[in-house]
Amino acid sequence: MNESKSNQNKSETIVEIAKALSLFQSKCPVLGKSSQGYGYKYADLPSIVSTITPIMKDCGLCFTQLVGSEEGAVSVTTILIHAKSGEFFESTISSNVKGAAKMSEIQAAGSIITYLRRYSLSSILGIVTDEDVDGHVQKPSINALLQEVNLCTTKDQLKSVWDSYPDFHTTKEFSNLVALKNKFFGSNS
């Protein structure tokens, strides 16, 4: 799992943007998770943007997303703006790039930027994707879990992934990859 950082900022007043955001949230439908990848379904960025853009316009809202990079990490700053008043909410999230399996560093950065854009935008707008399943957490596929292990860049991240999935401890692929990465981190400490 990548280490992530986030921070938030807002305009001095938020009265108008809060009203507009409340209106937006009352009009925005639950978005379906129609794309598949890494062993799970998700709402992709183009479908999110095409659904929310006309609703945002009707509510007097717009957004922009700025991409940055620093020391092996990429970041996305999402700024939600109330067009008439200029009030805004801003949120920045970042993630490490190194360690992505079967991708060049630039491909990994692109993939992570898209992921950050999607989740940052959904979060700042309060968008819901698909119905909650009453607390029943879907287990990741073994391939998604192996991808998560491959993205670990520190021994602490690896331990966190291991501790998060005790049901997979007896799975040969998972336990072997964790052991191999653990050995790698031990020799490079």
Stockholm file with secondary structure:
# STOCKHOLM 1.0

chainA/1-189         MNESKSNQNKSETIVEIAKALSLFQSKCPVLGKSSQGYGYKYADLPSIVSTITPIMKDCGLCFTQLVGSEEGAVSVTTILIHAKSGEFFESTISSNVKGAAKMSEIQAAGSIITYLRRYSLSSILGIVTDEDVDGHVQKPSINALLQEVNLCTTKDQLKSVWDSYPDFHTTKEFSNLVALKNKFFGSNS
#=GR chainA/1-189 SS CCCEEEEEEECSCCHHHHHHHHHHHHHCCCBCCCEEETTEEECCHHHHHHHHHHHHHHTTEEEEEEEEEETTEEEEEEEEEETTTCCEEEEEEEEECTTCTTSCHHHHHHHHHHHHHHHHHHHHHTCCBSCCCTTCCCCCCHHHHHHHHHHCCSHHHHHHHHHHCGGGTTCHHHHHHHHHHHHHHHHTC
#=GC SS_cons         CCCEEEEEEECSCCHHHHHHHHHHHHHCCCBCCCEEETTEEECCHHHHHHHHHHHHHHTTEEEEEEEEEETTEEEEEEEEEETTTCCEEEEEEEEECTTCTTSCHHHHHHHHHHHHHHHHHHHHHTCCBSCCCTTCCCCCCHHHHHHHHHHCCSHHHHHHHHHHCGGGTTCHHHHHHHHHHHHHHHHTC
//
